[in-house]
Amino acid sequence: MSESGFGPGDIVRLRSGGPAMTVARLDGARGDVKACCIWFEARGRPHFYYLELCTIEPAAADAEPDPKGR
């Protein structure tokens, strides 16, 4: 786990809402770290995106990424 409180394997969501995502890794230099988050669409196609840490928050304890994106 990093200074941000997030680490690989953590389940997060965008602060504005959206699907549960898994943090795959944290990349970047100190002060400019981004989380590489992975999630699946409804057809099961994986997506990933690097997100600013200020845009994500821990997902609810019962939120698990749905491998089929539902």
C-alpha positions in Angstrom: 0.0 0.0 0.0 1.2 3.5 -0.8 1.0 6.9 0.9 -2.3 7.3 -1.0 -3.9 4.4 0.9 -4.4 2.5 -2.3 -2.5 -0.6 -3.5 -2.7 -3.4 -6.0 -5.7 -5.5 -5.6 -7.8 -2.8 -3.9 -11.4 -2.4 -5.2 -12.2 1.3 -6.0 -14.8 3.4 -7.8 -14.7 6.8 -9.3 -15.8 9.5 -6.9 -18.5 10.4 -9.5 -19.8 6.8 -9.7 -19.3 4.0 -12.1 -18.3 0.3 -12.0 -16.1 -1.3 -9.3 -12.5 -1.4 -10.6 -9.4 -3.2 -9.4 -6.2 -1.3 -8.8 -3.6 -3.2 -10.9 -0.6 -1.0 -10.0 0.5 2.5 -9.0 2.8 4.3 -11.5 4.6 7.6 -11.5 6.9 9.7 -9.5 6.2 10.9 -6.0 3.6 13.6 -6.1 2.4 12.5 -9.6 1.2 8.9 -8.9 -1.6 7.4 -10.9 -3.6 4.2 -10.4 -3.9 1.8 -13.2 -7.5 0.5 -12.8 -9.0 -2.5 -14.6 -12.7 -3.2 -15.1 -14.9 -5.2 -17.4 -17.8 -4.1 -19.7 -21.1 -6.0 -19.9 -19.7 -8.3 -22.7 -16.7 -9.2 -20.5 -14.2 -7.1 -22.5 -11.5 -5.7 -20.1 -10.7 -2.1 -19.9 -7.9 -0.2 -18.1 -7.1 3.4 -17.5 -4.7 5.4 -15.5 -6.6 7.6 -13.0 -5.5 10.4 -10.8 -5.7 9.3 -7.2 -8.0 12.2 -6.2 -10.7 10.8 -8.6 -11.1 7.4 -6.9 -12.3 6.1 -3.6 -12.6 2.7 -1.9 -15.6 0.8 -3.1 -18.2 -0.4 -0.6 -17.1 -3.5 1.2 -19.6 -5.6 -0.6 -18.7 -4.3 -4.1 -16.7 -6.8 -6.1 -15.7 -6.3 -9.7 -18.2 -8.3 -11.8 -16.3 -10.3 -14.5 -19.2 -9.8 -16.8 -19.5 -6.1 -16.1 -23.0 -6.2 -14.6 
